[in-house]
Amino acid sequence: MALTFFKTPRNKQFNYKPVYYDKKKEEREKMAKAALEEDTDNYEKALRDRLQMRWKRTSGARTRRASNQRLIIIFIVMFVLVYLLFFL
């Protein structure tokens, strides 16, 4: 048993629990809820929500495709430039 004159402070402990946000799960639950509440009054609103979700999904795919095409074009141009510099 060691004799100490100064007490060293302990680390603080927190009870933090991170929150996980799942966007796809939230969209599925929203669509299921809209399907259960299929009334004529809410039909327009449900249709608008479905179209909006579908548009968001397709716009993301469209931007990824455009980005990939741009990257391929850049690689082709770089390859042609390197070929011209070293072999001609």
Legacy VTK file of the C-alpha trace (Angstrom):
# vtk DataFile Version 3.0
C-alpha trace
ASCII
DATASET POLYDATA
POINTS 88 float
0.000 0.000 0.000
1.528 3.239 -1.222
1.339 6.450 0.733
0.076 9.380 -1.400
-0.177 13.068 -0.502
-2.168 14.189 -3.545
-5.340 12.584 -4.779
-5.375 12.178 -8.574
-8.717 12.897 -10.233
-10.566 10.060 -11.947
-11.881 10.179 -15.482
-15.431 11.409 -15.894
-17.939 8.854 -17.139
-20.917 9.740 -19.281
-24.008 7.702 -20.100
-24.117 8.729 -23.763
-25.957 6.368 -26.089
-25.595 7.283 -29.785
-28.752 7.485 -31.871
-28.761 5.662 -35.212
-30.776 7.254 -38.016
-31.920 4.917 -40.787
-33.395 6.955 -43.627
-34.570 3.960 -45.676
-36.334 2.412 -42.692
-38.096 5.677 -41.969
-39.267 5.909 -45.596
-40.567 2.312 -45.496
-42.499 3.015 -42.304
-43.934 6.198 -43.792
-45.077 4.334 -46.922
-46.624 1.530 -44.847
-48.475 4.054 -42.722
-49.724 5.831 -45.847
-50.912 2.514 -47.303
-52.896 1.745 -44.149
-54.501 5.171 -44.104
-55.572 4.928 -47.764
-58.503 7.380 -47.657
-59.829 9.444 -50.524
-59.005 12.661 -48.656
-55.401 11.711 -48.060
-54.937 10.074 -51.467
-53.433 13.177 -53.066
-51.067 13.720 -50.148
-49.993 10.052 -50.141
-49.470 10.128 -53.898
-47.403 13.306 -53.627
-45.268 11.753 -50.874
-44.699 8.572 -52.912
-43.709 10.518 -55.999
-41.406 12.728 -53.950
-39.654 9.710 -52.386
-39.292 8.029 -55.781
-37.883 11.231 -57.280
-35.324 11.515 -54.469
-34.183 7.927 -55.083
-33.827 8.352 -58.834
-32.087 11.722 -58.578
-29.369 10.155 -56.418
-28.823 7.371 -58.954
-28.700 9.904 -61.784
-26.008 11.978 -60.063
-23.941 8.858 -59.301
-24.163 7.746 -62.923
-23.115 11.195 -64.170
-20.227 11.250 -61.712
-19.028 7.820 -62.848
-19.211 8.826 -66.513
-17.237 11.995 -65.795
-14.570 9.962 -63.987
-14.251 7.512 -66.881
-13.883 10.376 -69.361
-11.155 11.956 -67.216
-9.249 8.647 -67.089
-9.501 8.241 -70.864
-8.224 11.780 -71.467
-5.345 11.235 -69.026
-4.440 7.929 -70.707
-4.409 9.570 -74.132
-2.215 12.420 -72.858
0.268 10.040 -71.242
0.333 7.949 -74.404
1.012 11.022 -76.538
3.765 12.254 -74.208
5.704 9.002 -73.918
5.140 7.200 -77.215
5.160 9.984 -79.797
LINES 1 89
88 0 1 2 3 4 5 6 7 8 9 10 11 12 13 14 15 16 17 18 19 20 21 22 23 24 25 26 27 28 29 30 31 32 33 34 35 36 37 38 39 40 41 42 43 44 45 46 47 48 49 50 51 52 53 54 55 56 57 58 59 60 61 62 63 64 65 66 67 68 69 70 71 72 73 74 75 76 77 78 79 80 81 82 83 84 85 86 87
